Amino acid sequence: MTVIITNDTPPAIRGHLKRWFVEPKPNVFVGSINRRTRSKTLEFIRRNAPGLGMLVIADQRNAQGFYVEYYGATARRPMSRSGLQVILESWADPDGEEDAVE
């Protein structure tokens, strides 16, 4: 299974993604595609929408059963800790300043 979460997907890219994925919520695409199709689809998106921020979660044979990668500007980023992938988020303190957790 593959999940792609994007920021402000252009209509042409959204249409391309809907060939293989369902879109249960705006800019969230879920589907069961093979590795080659996933690779070609992500390559197409990066080539035709270079500024598009994406978070991709896909199957992988590891302890967690999946991997996470990102492209472009996203609010959340994957990071590896002790062999496991975790997601870093930006937090806003009470004073309104954002701070990235590391």
Backbone torsions as a table, in degrees:
resi	resn	phi	psi	omega
1	MET	NA	146.3	178.3
2	THR	-129.9	137.1	174.7
3	VAL	-123.2	128.3	176.5
4	ILE	-120.9	125.5	177.9
5	ILE	-115.9	124.2	-175.7
6	THR	-121.2	168.4	175.1
7	ASN	-111.1	120.3	175.2
8	ASP	48.2	66.0	-177.3
9	THR	-68.7	126.2	175.6
10	PRO	-63.5	150.2	-177.6
11	PRO	-55.5	-39.1	-179.1
12	ALA	-65.2	-40.5	179.4
13	ILE	-70.4	-40.6	178.4
14	ARG	-59.8	-44.4	178.5
15	GLY	-62.2	-39.8	178.4
16	HIS	-64.5	-44.1	-179.8
17	LEU	-64.8	-33.2	-177.9
18	LYS	-70.6	-6.1	174.4
19	ARG	-67.3	-36.9	-174.7
20	TRP	-118.0	-12.9	-173.5
21	PHE	-123.1	156.2	167.0
22	VAL	-97.6	155.0	-179.2
23	GLU	-118.5	84.7	-176.2
24	PRO	-66.5	-27.7	175.4
25	LYS	-138.6	157.2	179.0
26	PRO	-55.6	131.0	176.9
27	ASN	69.1	16.5	174.0
28	VAL	-121.6	119.8	-175.8
29	PHE	-120.3	130.8	-176.4
30	VAL	-129.7	132.3	178.5
31	GLY	-165.3	163.7	175.6
32	SER	-108.8	99.5	179.7
33	ILE	-127.2	159.2	179.1
34	ASN	-78.7	168.3	-175.2
35	ARG	-59.8	-41.3	-177.8
36	ARG	-65.2	-45.2	178.5
37	THR	-62.9	-41.5	178.0
38	ARG	-61.3	-46.2	-180.0
39	SER	-60.8	-46.2	179.9
40	LYS	-65.1	-38.8	179.3
41	THR	-65.7	-45.8	179.0
42	LEU	-65.0	-37.2	176.7
43	GLU	-62.5	-43.6	177.8
44	PHE	-60.6	-44.7	-179.0
45	ILE	-64.4	-47.2	-179.4
46	ARG	-62.5	-35.1	-179.4
47	ARG	-73.0	-38.4	-173.9
48	ASN	-98.2	-12.1	176.4
49	ALA	-141.8	69.4	-172.2
50	PRO	-61.0	-26.7	-178.6
51	GLY	-90.8	0.3	-175.9
52	LEU	-73.0	125.9	176.5
53	GLY	-84.4	129.7	-179.1
54	MET	-134.6	142.7	169.8
55	LEU	-117.7	122.3	-176.0
56	VAL	-116.1	128.8	176.2
57	ILE	-121.9	124.4	-176.1
58	ALA	-142.4	159.4	177.9
59	ASP	-59.0	143.0	172.0
60	GLN	-158.9	145.5	178.7
61	ARG	-82.2	89.5	175.2
62	ASN	-147.2	-173.8	-176.6
63	ALA	-60.6	-36.2	-178.7
64	GLN	-85.5	-23.4	-178.7
65	GLY	88.6	2.4	179.5
66	PHE	-156.0	168.5	171.8
67	TYR	-132.0	159.6	-179.0
68	VAL	-127.5	134.3	173.4
69	GLU	-141.8	160.7	-179.3
70	TYR	-133.2	157.4	175.7
71	TYR	-136.1	140.7	177.5
72	GLY	71.2	-161.6	-177.4
73	ALA	-87.6	116.2	175.6
74	THR	-130.6	154.9	-179.9
75	ALA	-75.1	-21.5	-178.2
76	ARG	-122.7	142.0	-178.5
77	ARG	-132.6	139.1	176.7
78	PRO	-76.8	150.1	178.5
79	MET	-146.8	143.9	-179.2
80	SER	-96.1	127.7	176.5
81	ARG	-131.4	119.2	179.1
82	SER	53.8	36.6	178.5
83	GLY	83.0	-1.5	178.1
84	LEU	-111.6	145.0	177.5
85	GLN	-90.6	133.5	175.9
86	VAL	-125.0	164.4	-178.6
87	ILE	-109.6	126.9	175.4
88	LEU	-90.1	136.4	178.8
89	GLU	-120.9	156.0	171.9
90	SER	-88.4	133.9	-179.7
91	TRP	-115.7	145.1	175.6
92	ALA	-103.9	127.2	177.6
93	ASP	-81.1	171.9	-178.1
94	PRO	-59.0	-23.3	179.0
95	ASP	-81.0	-3.8	177.6
96	GLY	91.8	2.0	179.5
97	GLU	-89.5	137.4	178.4
98	GLU	-87.4	144.8	180.0
99	ASP	-142.0	131.3	178.9
100	ALA	-82.7	134.7	178.1
101	VAL	-83.9	131.7	178.3
102	GLU	-133.4	NA	NA
